[in-house]
Amino acid sequence: MKVASLATSFKLCVQKDPCLFFGDTVKRNIVSLAMNEIINTQNPSKAELYESLLTRNEAFDGFYYVCVVTTKIFCKLSCGARKPLESNVFFTNSTQDAIEKGFRPCKRCRPLQGAKSLRPLTLQLLDEIKASPERRWSGEELKRLGFDASTVRRAFISDFGVSFLKFAREHRLGAVVETLKNGHPIIEAQLDAGYCSASGFKDAVSREIGSNPSEVAKRPLLSAKWLETPIGPMLAIGNSDGLHLLEFAERKALVREINETKKKVGPICFQELPLFDKIQTQLDEYFAGKRWQFDIPVAQYGTQFEKSAWRMLQTIPYGEVRSYSEQAKAIGKPSAFRAVARANGANKIAVLIPCHRVIGSDGTMTGYGGKIWRKEWLLRHEKKNGAQVEPN
């Protein structure tokens, strides 16, 4: 092997687990320094903030705002508007401060709302679906109501990862399930849903819910609902046993996770569940900096090793981080840090089971399916509010 290859291999090994070469003390110092460097919310320099503005770094949204002197407008750092010169801006960590200094909130990025709030168009159509969940939507129906179908499609794909028509169809089938569970004939549910073809109705229910219409009334169903957070919507799936899945809409593995849940637990339908109200309340409190622990029953399936790794994740204190190596040692398998990383990746309960609190031994923000910027945002949020945590 060439010397350069050996050097590269050594560097990668050190990055993966410094304690193999330098010991636990050095490793803990590296993780601690990395935490301070990456998540420090107190005094990032103007140059660092301006660089985040240029790269539209969403990790600072909700923590810092840019005030543009030439337009008297203030924005999120992730705003897609044309970037001003560095000499024409200053930064603040308070929307109130920006307003008091005479700056108006940007109409494009809406800084007074959450870090990744839903678009007004999305909110408007969500109200339409809620008012008439049985309505059968189409491009023509959208046009009749004054909406541009392509604009609607882009908005929903950006906010939820699916098109509006698919989103509406899934919720319409939720109303169909209620009809079937109430003992009404399949033909009545079929007509209520707007399907003229029995085979088309059967295929739609089987594809979207994961069960034949004739079996829907007989089998226990998992309920699904989109929950709102300041950094984007989260899909919750649960039943009377507890929460099976809670993931951000942009997670690439979400479709696979939904299909795995259907296969291992049961069919899924968009419908209300009392547990969802409790989850939404506790998420609201968490994102407001008023909750540091959750008491939601969790029922996600996994191997014994995965479950032990997930339990250990819940022992990481709010506002702190651990490395994968530290997690492996904590569960009694010090050499299994790669397996711990895979178990973290298999976790389907984001935020509540805090896999975002595990970082690389060299301090890098690795391995977060909900997007690295969200991992940084969550850690920065917890670091900021950690001083308020009440002692046990």
C-alpha positions in Angstrom: 0.0 0.0 0.0 1.3 3.5 -0.9 2.3 5.9 1.9 -0.5 8.3 0.8 -3.1 5.6 1.1 -1.8 4.7 4.6 -2.0 8.3 5.7 -5.5 8.6 4.3 -6.6 5.5 6.1 -5.1 6.7 9.4 -6.9 10.0 9.0 -10.2 8.3 8.4 -9.7 6.0 11.4 -8.9 9.0 13.7 -12.0 10.8 12.5 -14.1 7.8 13.1 -12.8 7.0 16.6 -9.9 9.1 18.0 -9.9 7.1 21.3 -8.4 4.1 19.4 -5.2 6.2 19.0 -5.3 9.0 21.6 -7.5 7.7 24.5 -10.9 8.6 25.9 -9.9 12.0 27.4 -8.7 13.4 24.1 -11.8 12.0 22.4 -14.1 13.7 24.9 -12.2 17.0 24.5 -12.6 16.7 20.7 -16.3 16.2 21.0 -16.7 19.0 23.5 -14.7 21.4 21.4 -16.7 20.4 18.3 -19.9 21.0 20.2 -18.8 24.5 21.2 -17.5 25.3 17.7 -20.5 24.1 15.7 -23.4 24.9 18.1 -22.2 28.0 19.8 -25.2 30.4 19.7 -23.7 33.3 21.5 -21.3 35.1 19.2 -20.8 33.8 15.7 -18.9 36.5 13.7 -20.5 38.7 11.1 -18.4 37.0 8.5 -19.8 33.6 9.6 -23.3 34.8 9.5 -22.9 36.5 6.1 -21.4 33.3 4.7 -24.5 31.4 6.0 -26.7 34.1 4.3 -24.9 33.5 1.0 -25.3 29.7 1.3 -28.9 30.0 2.6 -28.0 27.9 5.7 -31.3 27.0 7.4 -29.6 25.9 10.6 -29.5 29.6 11.8 -33.2 30.2 11.0 -35.0 31.4 14.2 -31.7 32.3 15.9 -30.4 35.1 13.7 -31.9 37.5 11.2 -30.3 39.8 8.6 -31.3 43.4 8.4 -30.8 45.0 5.0 -30.1 48.7 5.4 -30.8 49.7 1.8 -34.3 48.2 1.8 -35.2 48.4 5.5 -36.3 44.7 5.3 -35.2 41.9 7.6 -35.0 38.2 6.5 -34.1 34.7 7.6 -30.6 33.7 6.6 -32.1 31.1 4.3 -34.1 33.6 2.3 -34.0 33.1 -1.4 -34.0 36.8 -2.3 -31.1 38.4 -4.0 -28.2 38.7 -1.6 -27.1 42.2 -0.5 -23.6 43.4 -0.1 -22.0 42.6 3.3 -21.5 46.4 3.9 -25.3 46.9 3.6 -26.3 44.4 6.3 -26.2 43.8 10.0 -27.4 40.8 12.0 -29.6 40.5 15.1 -30.9 37.5 17.1 -34.3 39.1 17.7 -37.2 40.0 15.4 -38.4 42.5 18.0 -35.0 44.3 17.8 -35.3 44.4 14.0 -38.8 45.8 14.1 -37.9 48.4 16.8 -35.1 49.6 14.5 -37.6 50.2 11.7 -37.2 47.1 9.6 -40.1 45.3 8.0 -40.4 41.5 7.8 -39.7 40.0 4.3 -42.8 38.8 2.5 -40.8 36.1 0.8 -39.2 34.2 3.7 -41.7 35.4 6.4 -39.2 35.6 9.4 -42.0 36.1 11.9 -43.0 32.5 11.3 -41.2 29.3 12.0 -37.8 28.3 10.6 -39.5 26.2 7.9 -43.2 27.2 8.0 -45.8 26.0 5.6 -46.5 28.2 2.6 -49.8 30.3 2.7 -51.0 28.4 -0.4 -50.4 25.1 1.4 -52.3 26.3 4.5 -55.2 27.5 2.4 -55.6 24.1 0.7 -55.2 22.2 4.0 -58.2 24.2 5.2 -60.1 23.1 2.1 -59.3 19.4 2.7 -60.2 19.7 6.3 -63.6 21.3 5.5 -64.4 18.6 2.8 -62.2 15.5 3.3 -64.4 13.5 0.9 -64.0 15.9 -2.0 -62.3 14.3 -5.1 -59.7 16.8 -6.3 -58.3 17.2 -9.8 -56.3 19.7 -11.8 -59.6 21.0 -13.2 -61.1 21.4 -9.8 -58.0 23.4 -8.7 -58.3 25.6 -11.8 -62.0 26.2 -11.1 -61.1 27.5 -7.7 -58.5 29.9 -9.0 -55.4 27.8 -8.2 -52.5 27.0 -10.6 -52.1 23.2 -10.5 -48.3 23.3 -11.1 -47.8 25.9 -8.4 -49.9 23.8 -6.0 -47.9 20.7 -6.9 -44.6 22.4 -6.2 -45.8 23.8 -2.9 -46.9 20.5 -1.5 -43.9 18.6 -2.7 -41.7 21.2 -1.0 -43.7 21.1 2.2 -44.7 17.4 2.4 -42.7 15.6 -0.1 -45.9 14.5 -2.1 -48.1 16.2 -4.6 -51.3 17.9 -3.5 -53.5 15.4 -5.4 -51.8 12.4 -3.7 -52.0 14.2 -0.4 -55.8 14.9 -0.9 -56.4 11.3 -2.1 -54.8 9.8 1.0 -57.0 11.9 3.2 -60.1 11.2 1.2 -59.4 7.4 1.7 -59.3 8.1 5.4 -63.0 9.2 5.2 -63.7 6.0 3.2 -62.2 3.9 5.9 -64.6 5.5 8.4 -67.5 4.6 6.2 -66.3 0.9 6.0 -65.6 0.7 9.7 -69.1 2.0 10.5 -70.5 -1.1 8.7 -71.6 0.5 5.4 -71.3 -1.6 2.2 -68.2 -1.4 0.1 -70.2 -0.1 -2.9 -71.4 2.9 -0.8 -67.9 3.7 0.3 -66.8 3.4 -3.3 -69.4 5.8 -4.6 -68.7 8.3 -1.7 -65.1 8.3 -2.7 -66.0 9.1 -6.3 -64.9 5.8 -7.9 -67.0 4.4 -10.6 -64.9 1.3 -11.0 -64.9 -1.3 -8.2 -61.5 -2.5 -9.3 -60.1 1.0 -9.3 -61.5 1.6 -5.8 -60.0 -1.7 -4.6 -56.6 -0.9 -6.1 -56.6 2.6 -4.6 -57.4 1.4 -1.1 -54.9 -1.4 -1.3 -52.1 0.9 -2.7 -52.6 3.8 -0.3 -53.8 2.0 2.9 -52.2 -1.4 2.4 -55.3 -3.5 2.8 -58.1 -4.8 0.7 -61.4 -2.9 1.2 -63.2 -6.0 2.4 -60.5 -6.4 5.2 -60.5 -2.8 6.4 -63.3 -3.2 8.8 -61.9 -6.4 10.2 -58.2 -5.4 10.8 -56.8 -2.8 13.3 -55.5 0.2 11.4 -52.6 2.4 12.1 -53.5 6.1 12.1 -51.5 8.8 10.4 -51.4 12.6 10.6 -49.1 15.5 9.6 -48.0 17.5 12.6 -46.7 21.1 12.4 -43.3 22.2 13.7 -41.2 25.4 13.1 -38.7 23.4 11.1 -41.1 21.6 8.8 -44.0 19.1 9.0 -43.6 15.7 10.6 -45.6 12.6 9.8 -46.9 10.7 12.8 -48.1 7.1 12.6 -49.5 5.4 15.7 -52.3 3.3 17.3 -53.5 2.4 20.8 -50.1 0.8 21.4 -48.2 4.0 20.9 -46.2 6.0 18.4 -44.7 3.9 15.6 -43.2 6.6 13.4 -42.4 10.3 13.6 -40.3 11.7 10.8 -39.8 14.9 8.9 -41.4 15.1 5.5 -38.0 15.5 3.7 -36.5 12.3 5.0 -35.4 10.3 2.0 -36.1 7.0 3.6 -39.7 8.0 4.6 -41.5 6.0 1.9 -39.5 2.9 2.7 -40.2 3.3 6.4 -43.9 3.7 5.8 -43.9 0.5 3.7 -42.0 -1.4 6.3 -44.5 -0.2 9.0 -47.4 -1.4 6.8 -45.7 -4.8 6.4 -44.7 -5.4 10.0 -47.5 -3.7 11.9 -50.6 -3.2 9.6 -52.4 -0.9 7.2 -52.1 2.8 7.6 -54.9 5.4 7.1 -54.9 9.2 7.6 -57.4 9.6 10.5 -57.5 11.2 13.9 -56.0 9.6 17.0 -56.1 11.1 20.5 -52.4 10.4 20.9 -51.7 12.9 18.0 -53.0 15.8 20.0 -50.7 15.0 22.9 -47.7 14.7 20.6 -48.5 18.0 18.9 -48.8 19.7 22.3 -45.5 18.3 23.5 -43.7 19.2 20.3 -45.1 22.8 20.5 -43.7 23.0 24.1 -40.3 21.5 23.0 -39.9 24.0 20.1 -40.9 26.9 22.4 -38.1 25.9 24.8 -40.5 24.8 27.5 -40.1 21.0 27.4 -37.0 19.0 27.8 -38.4 15.4 28.0 -41.3 13.6 26.4 -43.7 11.1 27.9 -45.2 9.7 24.7 -45.6 5.9 24.5 -43.4 4.5 21.8 -44.1 1.3 20.0 -41.7 1.2 17.1 -40.4 -2.3 16.2 -36.7 -3.2 15.9 -34.1 -5.8 16.9 -33.0 -6.1 20.5 -29.7 -4.3 19.7 -31.6 -1.5 18.0 -34.0 -1.1 20.9 -31.1 -1.0 23.4 -29.4 1.7 21.2 -32.7 3.7 21.1 -33.1 3.5 24.9 -29.6 4.8 25.4 -30.3 7.7 23.1 -33.0 8.8 25.5 -30.4 9.0 28.3 -28.4 11.8 26.6 -29.2 14.9 28.5 -31.0 17.8 26.8 -28.4 20.3 25.5 -25.6 17.7 25.3 -24.1 15.4 22.7 -22.3 12.1 22.6 -20.2 10.3 20.0 -21.1 7.0 18.4 -18.2 5.4 20.3 -19.5 6.7 23.6 -22.9 5.3 22.8 -21.4 2.0 22.0 -19.6 1.9 25.3 -22.8 2.9 27.1 -24.6 -0.1 25.9 -21.8 -2.4 26.7 -20.4 -3.0 23.2 -17.4 -0.6 22.8 -16.3 -2.0 19.4 -19.8 -1.7 17.9 -19.8 2.0 17.1 -20.7 1.3 13.4 -23.6 -0.9 14.5 -24.7 1.9 16.8 -24.6 4.4 13.9 -26.8 2.0 11.8 -29.2 1.6 14.7 -29.5 5.4 15.1 -30.2 5.5 11.3 -33.0 3.0 11.8 -34.7 5.1 14.4 -38.1 6.1 13.1 -39.0 8.4 16.0 -37.2 11.7 15.4 -36.8 14.3 18.2 -38.5 12.2 20.8 -35.8 9.6 20.5 -33.0 12.1 20.1 -30.6 10.6 17.6 -29.7 14.1 16.6 -27.6 14.3 19.8 -25.0 11.9 18.5 -22.2 13.3 16.4 -19.0 12.0 14.9 -16.0 11.6 17.2 -14.3 14.4 15.3 -17.2 16.7 15.9 -18.8 16.3 12.4 -22.5 16.5 11.9 -23.0 13.0 10.4 -25.9 10.7 9.8 -29.2 12.6 10.1 -31.9 11.6 7.6 -34.0 14.6 8.4 -31.3 16.9 6.9 -28.0 18.0 8.5 -29.3 21.6 8.9 -32.1 20.3 11.1 -29.6 18.4 13.3 -27.6 21.6 13.7 -30.9 23.6 14.3 -32.1 21.1 17.0 -28.7 21.1 18.8 -28.5 24.9 18.7 -32.1 25.1 20.0 -31.3 22.8 22.9 -28.0 24.5 23.7 -29.8 27.8 23.8 -32.5 26.6 26.2 -30.4 24.1 28.1 -29.7 26.5 31.0 -33.4 26.5 31.8 -33.6 22.7 32.3 -35.0 22.0 35.7 -32.9 19.6 37.8 -34.4 16.1 38.4 
